[in-house]
Amino acid sequence: MADIVLPGESVNAKHPNLKLGPGLLQLPGGPLISTKAGTLRHNSNRSKWYVESNSRRYVPAAQEAVIGVVVGKNGAEGFRVDIGGPHNANLDALAFEGATKRNRPNLKVGSLLYARVSLSHKDMEPELECFDAQTRKSEGYGELKGGFVISCSLKTCRQLLDPNHFLIPLLGSKFPLDAAVGLNGRVWVKSKEPKHVIAAVRCMERVDPEGENLDGKSVNEFLDTLDI
C-alpha cells in the first residue's frame, strides 16, 4: 500500500544511486524529508523517489522530460524556455545532438521543445538539454513541429508515461498519432487528421483525475461514439 506523506515528514529511501524527484529534499547532514503532501512513489528498482500529488504547479527536477516554449534568446549562446515552473529555464544552443558552433538549431520565439532537465536547484534557474544523457543522441528530444499542446495535471502526465497505462496505446490502435508527454503538465499530440487530434485531446481530458477519471473500457466506448 502506498505511503501518504506530509511536509516535513522523514522518508526512509535508500539506494546506492539514489535520485530525488519532486517533493523530496535531502537536508545537509540530516534526514531525507518530504516538502509537500502526497503519495510517496518510487521507480521499479527503487533508485528514484518522489512525492506524487494532483497538482498543476510544476517544480523542475533533474532528469525529467518536459515540454517547453521558447520565450527569448540568450544572445547567440542559447534560449530562454518557459517550462511552467517558477522560473524560465536556460537551454544552451549546443545542447542538441550534433550541434556545433557552425551548426546550431535556429529556434524562434514560440517554438515548442521536448527537452530534459539537466540541472535543477532551488537557488538557480533550471537548465535543459535536448539529448539523452547516456547516448548523447536526440532520442525524441528536440523541436516539436506542428501538433497541439494540452495542459494536464502532473499526476495525469506521470500516468501517461507509465508503459502500462492504457491511453496512448489505445489511441494508437485507433488512428496514427505522435505524442510527447512532459512531466511539467503538458502533452503534445500530432496527427494528419484534425479530428484525430481533437479525439486524443478529449480523451486525455477525460482520464484526468480532475476530470471524469475514465478507465480504458469507458474511453474505448467514448471513442466509438466519435466520427474518427
Residue pairs with C-beta under 8 A, 6 or more apart in sequence:
2 39
2 40
2 41
3 39
3 40
4 37
4 38
4 39
4 40
5 11
5 23
5 34
5 37
5 38
5 39
5 40
5 51
6 34
6 37
7 34
7 35
7 36
7 37
8 33
8 34
9 33
9 34
10 31
10 32
10 33
11 24
11 31
11 32
11 33
11 34
11 40
11 49
12 32
13 20
13 24
13 32
13 42
13 46
13 49
15 45
15 46
15 47
17 47
18 47
18 48
18 49
19 47
19 48
19 49
19 62
19 63
20 26
20 32
20 48
20 49
20 50
20 61
21 48
21 49
21 50
21 51
21 61
21 64
22 36
22 50
22 51
22 59
22 61
22 154
23 34
23 35
23 36
23 38
23 50
23 51
23 52
23 53
23 59
24 32
24 33
24 34
24 35
24 49
24 50
24 51
25 32
25 33
25 34
25 35
26 32
27 33
34 40
34 51
35 51
36 51
36 53
36 55
37 51
37 53
38 51
38 52
38 53
38 55
39 51
39 52
39 53
40 49
40 50
40 51
40 52
41 49
41 50
41 51
41 52
42 48
42 49
42 50
48 63
50 61
52 154
52 155
52 158
53 154
53 155
54 153
54 154
54 155
54 209
54 210
55 153
55 154
55 155
56 151
56 153
56 154
56 185
57 154
58 66
58 83
58 84
58 85
58 154
58 183
58 184
58 185
59 85
59 86
60 66
60 83
60 85
60 89
60 117
60 120
60 126
60 184
61 117
61 120
61 183
62 117
62 118
62 119
62 120
63 116
63 117
63 133
64 116
64 117
64 183
64 184
65 114
65 115
65 116
65 117
65 141
65 161
65 180
65 181
65 182
65 183
66 83
66 84
66 89
66 114
66 115
66 116
66 117
66 128
66 182
66 183
66 184
66 186
67 83
67 112
67 113
67 114
67 115
67 144
67 149
67 180
67 181
67 182
67 184
67 186
67 187
67 188
68 81
68 82
68 83
68 84
68 89
68 91
68 112
68 113
68 115
68 128
68 182
68 184
69 81
69 82
69 110
69 111
69 112
69 113
70 79
70 80
70 81
70 82
70 91
70 107
70 108
70 109
70 110
70 111
70 112
70 113
71 80
71 81
71 82
71 88
71 109
72 79
72 80
72 88
72 109
73 79
73 80
73 109
74 80
74 90
76 93
77 92
77 93
78 90
78 91
78 92
78 93
78 95
79 90
79 91
79 93
79 107
80 88
80 89
80 90
80 91
81 88
81 89
81 90
81 91
81 113
81 115
81 128
82 88
82 89
83 89
83 115
83 117
83 126
83 128
83 182
83 184
84 184
84 185
84 186
85 126
85 184
87 125
87 126
88 125
89 115
89 117
89 125
89 126
89 127
89 128
90 125
90 126
90 127
90 128
91 113
91 115
91 127
91 128
91 129
91 130
92 127
92 129
93 99
93 104
93 105
94 100
94 101
94 104
95 118
95 128
95 129
95 130
95 131
96 104
96 105
96 130
96 131
96 138
96 142
97 130
97 131
97 136
97 137
97 138
97 141
97 142
99 105
105 142
105 143
107 113
107 143
111 143
112 143
112 144
112 145
112 147
112 149
112 188
113 128
113 130
113 141
113 142
113 143
113 144
114 130
114 140
114 141
114 142
114 144
114 180
114 182
114 188
115 128
115 129
115 130
115 141
116 128
116 129
116 130
116 131
116 132
116 133
116 141
117 126
117 127
117 128
118 127
118 128
118 129
118 133
119 126
119 127
120 126
120 127
129 141
130 138
130 141
130 142
131 137
131 138
131 139
131 141
132 138
132 139
132 141
140 180
144 180
144 188
144 190
146 190
147 178
147 188
147 189
147 190
147 197
148 188
148 189
148 190
148 197
148 201
149 186
149 187
149 188
150 186
150 187
150 189
150 201
150 204
150 205
151 185
151 186
152 160
152 185
152 186
152 187
152 204
152 205
152 208
153 185
153 208
153 209
153 210
154 183
154 184
154 185
155 209
156 185
156 204
156 207
156 208
156 209
156 210
157 181
157 182
157 183
157 184
157 185
157 186
157 187
158 183
159 165
159 207
160 167
160 168
160 181
160 187
160 204
161 181
161 183
166 215
166 216
166 219
167 203
167 204
167 207
167 216
167 219
168 177
168 179
168 181
170 216
170 219
170 220
170 223
171 177
171 179
171 199
171 200
171 203
174 196
174 199
174 223
174 228
175 191
175 193
175 196
175 199
175 228
176 191
176 192
176 196
177 189
177 190
177 191
177 196
177 200
178 189
178 190
178 191
179 187
179 188
179 189
179 190
179 200
180 187
180 188
181 187
181 188
182 188
187 204
189 197
189 200
189 201
189 204
190 197
191 197
191 200
193 228
195 226
195 227
195 228
196 228
199 223
199 226
199 228
202 222
202 226
203 214
203 219
203 222
203 223
205 211
206 212
206 213
206 214
206 218
206 219
206 222
207 213
207 214
207 219
212 218
214 222
